[in-house]
Every structure is written in structure tokens, then in C-alpha cells.
């Protein structure tokens, strides 16, 4: 990899369509090094807001359900319609993603040929919740680079679901035929936030089972809170052998995207506030353990006071000494 | 329940052997209300340090393995030897503990008759990790009340294990015959920290299986770090029909307690430091969300800045404004 570009130049290049610059910018926002965070901040200062925000679709489901296949077909369909599509995908060689090295080469082979598509495999840890904020930052970069449709793939565990719900404008849950049984508690969070539910592999021998699974979902009591006031969630059967099934989901998602448009600024804003507070907490916790006053108090407490004091009041007093109360 | 006693009086009474006062004091330290925390702090200020610290034994294992039965027999044995025994036990009627209401009355029926024993059922949530600090505070109160041997029973899930390892001087893991299979990953943390491992119900039809299970544990590769330099973990078979088996474990535990004595002040100290920092973090997080400066920054970020800034640098700057750097 050549020398690091200055952040401003990286910002300009990615906004001119330079795919390498976009990839390097995403790597930068995934970094936890302080110098990279400073550089990323400067890069962001040079991003122009697009005329209209991109649409962000989260796609979730257990390993093997057919996410890559669907993204390949659906993404290609979007490109055919004139969209520019970015995919923030799970790295299939990561042990936690459930993918195989052999599958690597054939994951999104149609879409990867398109000039108007950008596919970024991220380490599973990025998507799995450690760097949730990096995902939304990456989406912002793709938006600035001109991709109007951004797909965020997650691996189907509780933690990544929670954050994709925050980052995405809508969530599509893919389920295996027979995958409706029990609606396990661990998956319930996933199901509650899905704006679209589709049963994959609904063809041949599995067709009947797929339809049965769809019925289970359609009839299950649901804690789904519609993200858009006038829209309930929709249910779909998907088969890669049936382009009409993909087109049908696509139409539904496009309709959602239209309805979502006026809401997006508020959604982005809420997400930004939430991320800011999360980063605040995380940074405070790091600082706590290294702050001289707190270290001194912790050691004083540990050496003598603990036999005669509980930590609660002392901790609160320490924090009161520690925080300034300026209201600005 | 009669009127609340002033904290100082509660402290005096419990140290004079008043069991009701001890129970009320434990309830106080379990409370999360600020006024109770202040009262608890004052109570603690009036506790005298005992001549020698109590010994704290954590007893862990899956529901049904025989913890209550063992505690009943073992605790009675300790009372016979002249100890004063406190048991911080899981409330059997709590849905998460796996106990039954019918079993309630027969849980520790020998021990509950002893004047020199104090049994405190705590809500499972207390033991399960929400109030880990309350457990160590309760142990401290029992110590001040003159109980020289404190048993802390946990329910056998990952979270409660981690904190009983911190609070207790030693951990005894009870396992079912046949319970060695696979040494499930979820239980591995439990096993790594057990200073004693005993297979229960090692009599009659289950004897052979119990012995086989013991062999599996004895021969399994282990990540156990000895808590005491000169002492490896020990393995035992237990049968409630065989008092000698209980006496044998008891002898081992007593030997451990002797060796542990000079280390206990340092262990308590480390635990106190760790608890202080945990409470600091928890309190800071609560404060973050309600602090006027942080709220103002979060809202400014959400309304305008987020399109052009990442939260990391801004959060760090906010914290710098927020924390005073006085080294005392």
C-alpha cells in the first residue's frame, strides 16, 4: 500500500469516484488508533452532503440462509435500475462468519463485476458490535462517494442485530425454510426489528416447507413496531431461480425507501446522538481507570477505607469532585 | 416491619448478635435507592474490624446438583466444630434459581435449627450479578456480626460465577455424576476458578458414574491458576449418606483456610479496589446521560455536526472540558 494520503485529499478523491480512496477511508474509520481517529475526523470535515441521503438496508439472518446470494442478485437488479450500490459485507474468511474459503470466490460474482457497485468485506468484528460506529461512518463515506443504496450485511447474532437496527433505515430478515420453529428467544430481537421478512430457497423440494414457514411468521404474535407510520412489515418468499420473487421484494423496498425519505434526517440525527453518548461512555470508562484522582481514591479505598465504607457514596463524591458543572 | 432503625443502632445491634438487625442491614446494602446507600455507608462506618477475617467459601454448580443438601450437612458439621456459619443462599422460590416451592421448606433443615447459623435467602438477581457488590457487603456484615465462616451459594451461570470468584476466598464446584461430559465452554470459566471440585450423589447406582466423572475432571487439561502458591486444586467424591466424605472435604477446606489467612487482607484490598472502579464506571455512565454539558454537546452533534464529524475526537474534547485534572 502506498504512502498514506492526507485526509483532505482522500476525501476529495473518494467523492470523485476513486474506489481505492473510498476503501482506504473506510479502513481509516475502522481504526481505533488515536492518530487515525484524528485523521478520520479531518476527512469527515471535507465531506459534502449529498443532494438526498442514501438508503441504508440492513440484511440479516443466520449463516447459510443465502444472504450473499440474495445481495448478489438484488444488488445487480438495483444496478440495472441505475442505482449505485455499496455493500458493507461480512468477511467470509472470518471464523465467526460461518463462511468458507472456497465460497469466497463465488460470493457475489455478478455484483462484483459491476462498475456501479462497491463491495467491502469487513472483519466480522467490525460488524459484530465492537465498531458499530465504524459501520455508520463507512455508510456515510459510501454516501459521499455517490452510492445511493447501501446494503449492510450482518451475521445474525444478537449484538450485530441491535446495531444494524440503529444504522440502517430498514432491516430485511432472511430465514431458512423450517427456520420459523420456536422463534427462539435469542432471535426474537432480530424478528422484532425486521421491516421485511423473507423465506429463502422457496423452490423445488423446499417450496412447501418455505410456505409453511412463511405462514408461521405471518401468524406469529409480533412485537414489531412499524418504523414508518403507515406501513406494516411485509412477508416474502424468495427463490434465486425466480427473478420475479427478487423483483417483488425490490419493489417493496423501493416503496419503503420513498416513504422513508422525509424521515431520514431525523433518523440520522437520533443515531448520531446515540453514537455520541456511546462514545462518551466508552471514553469515560477508559479515562476513569487512568485518571490520577480516581486512581488515588481507588488505592485509598483499597488500602484502608473499604472495611468501613461502601464504594457507592465515595464514588459519587469522587465524581462530583471530578466533573465540572458548567452549563453552557 | 417496624420503623427503620438509625444506621448506627443497626450496626451496634448486629454486632451484638441481633439476627434481625443483621437481616435488615443486608436488605439495606442490597437497595439501590440513594437514601439507603447513604444509610448503608453510615452503618459501615460503625463496624468494627474482627480480630481475624472470616473465611468466605463460594459454592457453585448447576441447579439440582445438591448444593443445598451439601450446605446443610457441611454447615452443620462446621457448627459442631464451634464455627458460626452464615449462608448467603439463593432464594429457591425465584424462577431463575431452578428451585421449587415445595423444596423450600426442606432446603437446609438441619442447619436452620442451629443458633450459630444464619441463613439468608437472597433474590436470585442479587447473586446473579446485578448486585455483586451487595454480596461482598453482606459478607462483611456477617463477619462483623461474628460469623467466622461465610458460604456464598451461586446458581451456576457464568455471570454469578465471575463475581463469586472475586468475593470468595475459595470456590467449591459441585458436579453431577455424568456432569463432566464435554466440559462445555460455558462452564469452563466456572471450572477454571474452582479450588475444590466435588462430584455429588456418589453412592448406590450412581457411584460408578461419579467415579468416572471424577476421573474426567482429574485428567482434564486445566487452566486453573492456584489461588495459593503451594496448593493445587483437590477433587472429591461426595455422598450425603457418607459423613466421612463430607468430613474429608471439610478438612481440605479448613487446611485451605489456614493457608489463606495471611493472604486475605491483600485479597480484600484488591477486591475493594476493583469494586470501587466498577461503581465509578457505573455511576459515571449514569451521570453522562444527564450532565448538561454532555446533553448540550450530544444535541449539537445530532442536529448539525454529525454530517461532518465523527464522534470520537469531539467526545474526547468534551471529556477534557469535563474532567478536572487535579492530582491530589
Interface residues (C-beta under 8 A of the other chain):
Chain A: X29 X37 X38 X40 X41 X44 X45 X47 X49 X133 X137 X140 X268 X269 X270 X272 X273 X275 X276 X277 X278 X279 X280 X281 X283 X284 X285 X287 X288 X289 X291 X292 X293 X294 X296 X297 X298 X299 X301 X302 X303 X305 X306 X307 X308 X309 X310 X311 X312 X313 X314 X315 X316 X318 X319 X321 X322 X323 X324 X325 X326 X327 X328
Chain B: X29 X37 X38 X40 X41 X44 X45 X47 X49 X133 X137 X140 X268 X269 X270 X272 X273 X275 X276 X277 X278 X279 X280 X281 X283 X284 X285 X287 X288 X289 X291 X292 X293 X294 X296 X297 X298 X299 X301 X302 X303 X306 X307 X308 X309 X310 X311 X312 X313 X314 X315 X316 X318 X319 X321 X322 X323 X324 X325 X326 X327 X328
